[in-house]
């Protein structure tokens, strides 16, 4: 299979559902264009962000908190906490402790919330439950082993928002700095998690909620919870955010994107590149190229070098998960699959993509949801995984 690369970024045909127009531009660049229209920066973005913040203040008047912000100790969430406090919001910081925090992450969260005088709510997962779910996803042989954490975070945020009657959840994501994650690289929904857990797991998750489609409808349509991404409205860069975090919040750099988590560090540096040939640096470098922060030559040079793997992290991770070397080797050698190999809500999301798009336009449902799940290229994902497994065997 010939490897084709986008003419505008460095995403290539190793990405499952990618396709290119007559000018060689990939669909992810086009999705990025849609996001940029939805979230303009500059003076227009500044105005929209100010209006959004004032709306949040107005709705939260008389309440102890007017918004929730998920924090991890990483660059984006720490800076988001700082920015929203600076703009006059009264956030409740929420942290999901899945047992993989680095010491730096814990210290960063403590320093930021103390210096900014922000209350912190931490939900600690039952380690045996969460470990069982992570191992189940490794055994599923999909590139979604981070899904348990990602889904648990949004589940906890929505649950706390409903309990505290808080309408706004602030997300620290910035497409200009990170890009859009290909659907075949990361997919999650409640049915998918329960399907994998039922097939490969031994325990049920009771320490955090696994959201069903009903729960999503309840939180977004009934409780009218809104997801807000303030960094999307700014000329955001991680380099700028790191400098602010260090100078104002006594923040220390974890050493890499999302490396505030030991498991994520293992997942991105070793597991994805070696088992699935997925290098998430391509996504981040592509985002920087679109924003004019990196040249094509610089991006290609960065991803041409092997992803640096911290010494001892693989042995540490599999030991903590309770896996033997033989069991982990079996996982690494098992045929690669995608979320399409298991029951999910994806067919239903595809069926309802038009109503979802209308709901997004009416500001009832998060617009980013449509951009993430509403792209109908399922056949291309299937074709990719079939060809990938044939070429690898």
Secondary structure, DSSP 4 states (H G I P E B T S, - for coil): ----B-SSSS-BTTSTT--B-TTS-BHHHHHHHHHHHHS--HHHHHHHHHHHHHHHHHHTTTSS-SEEEE--SSHHHHHHHHHHHHTT--EEEEEEE-S-B-HHHHHHHHHHHHHHT--EEEEEPPHHHHHHHHHHHHHTTSS-TTHHHHHHHHHHHHHHHHHTT--EEE----HHHH----TTT----HHHHHHHHHHH-SS---SS----HHHHHIIIIIS--EEE-GGGGS---HHHHHHHHHHHH-----SSTTTTBHHHHHIIIIIIIIII---THHHHHHHHHHTTSS-HHHHHHHHHSPPP--TTHHHHHHHHTT--HHHHHHHHHSPP--GGGS--SHHHHHHTHHHHHHHHHTTSS-HHHHHHH----HHHHHHHHHHHHHHH-
